[in-house]
Structures are given as structure tokens and as C-alpha cells.
Amino acid sequence: WMAKNQTGQWSDVLSRIYNYASANNVTITQLTLDAASLTIALTGGGASEQSIIAFKNALVNDSALANVSLPLSAIIIGAKGRPAFSATLKLNR
């Protein structure tokens, strides 16, 4: 990949991730990219545990993403009683 192509691909994938979050009442509070390993780490919260699971399922069903890791054990009840999560995923080459 050339850097320009990679930038465009990241932009498209990040846009879809935020759209999935919005559609499922999930807020992403932190997103970290590792361009070398094509890895994305996310933390955030949701309206409910079910909304976070629906967000995960949208990520899993996106063919541009691979190795989506958001196990039920990664969903915790946050300080204000709302569910929070951490997840990792990779950009599919």
C-alpha cells in the first residue's frame, strides 16, 4: 500500500465504525490506531449491554474488519451505571 491509499482506507473504515456506533446508541470515547499493525483499539459506552452487542455484531459483519474482539467480559458497568466497553479489531488487508 502507498500511504495515500492507506489514509483513504482508514478514513472509510473509521467513518463506518462511527456510523455503526451512532446507529446502535454507542459512544466511542477513545480510538487508537496502529498503522503498522492495522489495529484499532476502542473504548466507549452504550445505552445498554444489548446496544454494545449490536455494535460488535455490526463490526463483525463488516468485511473490511477482522479479529473483532469485544467479549461480554469486556462490557462493564461504568461509574454512572451505564455499560462501558473496550474492544480491538484489525483492518482486513
SEBA-899503 format. One record per residue: residue in three letters; chain; x, y, z of N, C-alpha, C in turn. Coordinates in pm, whole numbers, padded with zeros to 5 digits. Example, Ala and Ser with C-alpha at 12.3 -4.5 7.8 and 13.67 -1.06 7.14 Angstrom:
REM residues 2
(atom "ALA","A",(01319,-00569,00780),(01230,-00450,00780),(01320,-00330,00780))
(atom "SER","A",(01285,-00225,00708),(01367,-00106,00714),(01290,00003,00787))
END
This chain:
REM residues 93
(atom "TRP","A",(00083,-00120,00000),(00000,00000,00000),(00086,00124,00000))
(atom "MET","A",(00039,00223,-00068),(00104,00352,-00058),(00031,00428,00052))
(atom "ALA","A",(00100,00522,00113),(00043,00596,00226),(-00090,00661,00190))
(atom "LYS","A",(-00101,00716,00069),(-00224,00784,00028),(-00341,00686,00027))
(atom "ASN","A",(-00320,00566,-00028),(-00426,00466,-00029),(-00464,00423,00111))
(atom "GLN","A",(-00365,00409,00198),(-00390,00367,00335),(-00472,00474,00408))
(atom "THR","A",(-00440,00601,00385),(-00514,00709,00450),(-00660,00704,00409))
(atom "GLY","A",(-00686,00684,00281),(-00824,00675,00234),(-00897,00557,00293))
(atom "GLN","A",(-00829,00445,00304),(-00891,00325,00360),(-00923,00346,00509))
(atom "TRP","A",(-00830,00405,00584),(-00855,00434,00726),(-00976,00526,00740))
(atom "SER","A",(-00981,00629,00656),(-01091,00725,00664),(-01225,00657,00643))
(atom "ASP","A",(-01234,00571,00543),(-01357,00500,00514),(-01397,00408,00629))
(atom "VAL","A",(-01300,00333,00682),(-01328,00240,00791),(-01370,00315,00917))
(atom "LEU","A",(-01300,00422,00950),(-01335,00498,01070),(-01474,00559,01058))
(atom "SER","A",(-01508,00606,00941),(-01642,00660,00918),(-01748,00553,00942))
(atom "ARG","A",(-01725,00432,00892),(-01822,00323,00912),(-01831,00284,01060))
(atom "ILE","A",(-01717,00279,01130),(-01719,00246,01273),(-01805,00347,01348))
(atom "TYR","A",(-01785,00476,01321),(-01865,00578,01390),(-02012,00570,01351))
(atom "ASN","A",(-02042,00534,01226),(-02182,00516,01185),(-02246,00398,01259))
(atom "TYR","A",(-02173,00287,01273),(-02224,00172,01349),(-02250,00212,01494))
(atom "ALA","A",(-02159,00289,01551),(-02176,00333,01690),(-02303,00417,01702))
(atom "SER","A",(-02317,00514,01615),(-02433,00603,01619),(-02564,00526,01602))
(atom "ALA","A",(-02567,00432,01509),(-02688,00354,01482),(-02729,00267,01600))
(atom "ASN","A",(-02632,00235,01687),(-02660,00144,01800),(-02653,00213,01936))
(atom "ASN","A",(-02665,00346,01939),(-02660,00422,02064),(-02535,00394,02145))
(atom "VAL","A",(-02423,00388,02073),(-02292,00366,02135),(-02209,00492,02114))
(atom "THR","A",(-02136,00531,02218),(-02045,00645,02210),(-01902,00595,02221))
(atom "ILE","A",(-01819,00634,02126),(-01677,00599,02131),(-01605,00712,02204))
(atom "THR","A",(-01539,00678,02315),(-01470,00781,02394),(-01321,00787,02362))
(atom "GLN","A",(-01266,00678,02311),(-01125,00677,02273),(-01106,00579,02159))
(atom "LEU","A",(-01025,00621,02061),(-00992,00534,01949),(-00843,00552,01921))
(atom "THR","A",(-00772,00441,01916),(-00629,00444,01889),(-00600,00359,01766))
(atom "LEU","A",(-00523,00415,01673),(-00484,00343,01552),(-00337,00305,01560))
(atom "ASP","A",(-00306,00187,01515),(-00167,00147,01495),(-00155,00112,01347))
(atom "ALA","A",(-00106,00206,01269),(-00099,00189,01124),(-00008,00073,01085))
(atom "ALA","A",(00097,00049,01162),(00191,-00058,01128),(00126,-00195,01136))
(atom "SER","A",(00046,-00218,01240),(-00018,-00349,01256),(-00163,-00349,01207))
(atom "LEU","A",(-00212,-00234,01158),(-00350,-00219,01110),(-00452,-00249,01220))
(atom "THR","A",(-00418,-00213,01343),(-00503,-00242,01459),(-00571,-00116,01509))
(atom "ILE","A",(-00695,-00132,01552),(-00773,-00024,01613),(-00815,-00071,01752))
(atom "ALA","A",(-00794,00015,01852),(-00842,-00011,01988),(-00948,00093,02019))
(atom "LEU","A",(-01060,00049,02073),(-01173,00137,02104),(-01212,00124,02250))
(atom "THR","A",(-01254,00234,02310),(-01326,00229,02437),(-01448,00318,02419))
(atom "GLY","A",(-01551,00286,02494),(-01673,00366,02482),(-01780,00317,02577))
(atom "GLY","A",(-01901,00362,02550),(-02015,00324,02632),(-02138,00311,02546))
(atom "GLY","A",(-02241,00251,02603),(-02364,00231,02528),(-02486,00254,02613))
(atom "ALA","A",(-02600,00264,02546),(-02727,00282,02616),(-02761,00158,02697))
(atom "SER","A",(-02716,00041,02649),(-02742,-00085,02717),(-02638,-00187,02673))
(atom "GLU","A",(-02632,-00299,02743),(-02542,-00406,02702),(-02582,-00454,02562))
(atom "GLN","A",(-02712,-00460,02535),(-02760,-00504,02404),(-02714,-00411,02293))
(atom "SER","A",(-02710,-00280,02319),(-02664,-00186,02216),(-02517,-00207,02185))
(atom "ILE","A",(-02438,-00240,02286),(-02295,-00266,02265),(-02278,-00396,02186))
(atom "ILE","A",(-02357,-00497,02216),(-02350,-00623,02142),(-02392,-00601,01996))
(atom "ALA","A",(-02494,-00520,01973),(-02536,-00490,01835),(-02425,-00416,01760))
(atom "PHE","A",(-02355,-00325,01829),(-02241,-00255,01770),(-02132,-00355,01733))
(atom "LYS","A",(-02101,-00447,01825),(-02000,-00550,01797),(-02041,-00632,01676))
(atom "ASN","A",(-02166,-00672,01668),(-02212,-00753,01556),(-02198,-00678,01424))
(atom "ALA","A",(-02223,-00548,01424),(-02205,-00467,01303),(-02058,-00467,01261))
(atom "LEU","A",(-01968,-00456,01358),(-01825,-00460,01328),(-01785,-00596,01271))
(atom "VAL","A",(-01834,-00703,01333),(-01801,-00839,01289),(-01849,-00861,01145))
(atom "ASN","A",(-01963,-00805,01111),(-02021,-00826,00977),(-01961,-00736,00870))
(atom "ASP","A",(-01870,-00647,00906),(-01805,-00559,00809),(-01684,-00631,00750))
(atom "SER","A",(-01687,-00655,00620),(-01579,-00732,00556),(-01445,-00660,00557))
(atom "ALA","A",(-01444,-00530,00584),(-01316,-00456,00590),(-01246,-00476,00724))
(atom "LEU","A",(-01314,-00539,00820),(-01260,-00557,00954),(-01238,-00705,00984))
(atom "ALA","A",(-01141,-00733,01068),(-01110,-00871,01107),(-01073,-00874,01254))
(atom "ASN","A",(-01078,-00993,01312),(-01034,-01015,01451),(-01101,-00918,01549))
(atom "VAL","A",(-01231,-00898,01534),(-01303,-00811,01627),(-01309,-00880,01762))
(atom "SER","A",(-01256,-00814,01864),(-01256,-00870,01999),(-01330,-00776,02092))
(atom "LEU","A",(-01451,-00815,02129),(-01530,-00742,02228),(-01613,-00847,02304))
(atom "PRO","A",(-01544,-00923,02391),(-01615,-01028,02465),(-01708,-00967,02570))
(atom "LEU","A",(-01807,-01045,02611),(-01900,-00997,02715),(-01825,-00952,02839))
(atom "SER","A",(-01713,-01018,02869),(-01635,-00980,02987),(-01573,-00841,02973))
(atom "ALA","A",(-01569,-00787,02849),(-01513,-00653,02827),(-01619,-00544,02845))
(atom "ILE","A",(-01744,-00586,02872),(-01852,-00490,02897),(-01870,-00481,03048))
(atom "ILE","A",(-01849,-00361,03102),(-01860,-00339,03246),(-01962,-00228,03271))
(atom "ILE","A",(-02010,-00220,03394),(-02099,-00110,03431),(-02012,00005,03479))
(atom "GLY","A",(-02024,00118,03409),(-01941,00235,03439),(-01986,00309,03562))
(atom "ALA","A",(-01918,00418,03590),(-01939,00497,03711),(-02082,00550,03724))
(atom "LYS","A",(-02146,00582,03613),(-02281,00637,03617),(-02387,00530,03594))
(atom "GLY","A",(-02348,00404,03607),(-02443,00295,03591),(-02470,00256,03446))
(atom "ARG","A",(-02394,00315,03354),(-02410,00281,03212),(-02303,00183,03170))
(atom "PRO","A",(-02336,00093,03079),(-02236,-00004,03035),(-02124,00063,02954))
(atom "ALA","A",(-02003,00015,02975),(-01885,00063,02904),(-01811,-00059,02849))
(atom "PHE","A",(-01726,-00036,02748),(-01659,-00149,02685),(-01520,-00108,02636))
(atom "SER","A",(-01441,-00209,02609),(-01316,-00191,02535),(-01311,-00300,02430))
(atom "ALA","A",(-01256,-00266,02313),(-01254,-00361,02201),(-01129,-00338,02118))
(atom "THR","A",(-01090,-00441,02046),(-00983,-00428,01947),(-01029,-00495,01819))
(atom "LEU","A",(-00975,-00447,01708),(-01005,-00505,01578),(-00893,-00469,01483))
(atom "LYS","A",(-00893,-00535,01369),(-00789,-00510,01269),(-00854,-00475,01136))
(atom "LEU","A",(-00781,-00397,01061),(-00822,-00367,00924),(-00789,-00490,00841))
(atom "ASN","A",(-00886,-00538,00765),(-00866,-00655,00681),(-00788,-00614,00557))
(atom "ARG","A",(-00680,-00681,00529),(-00599,-00644,00411),(-00669,-00687,00287))
END
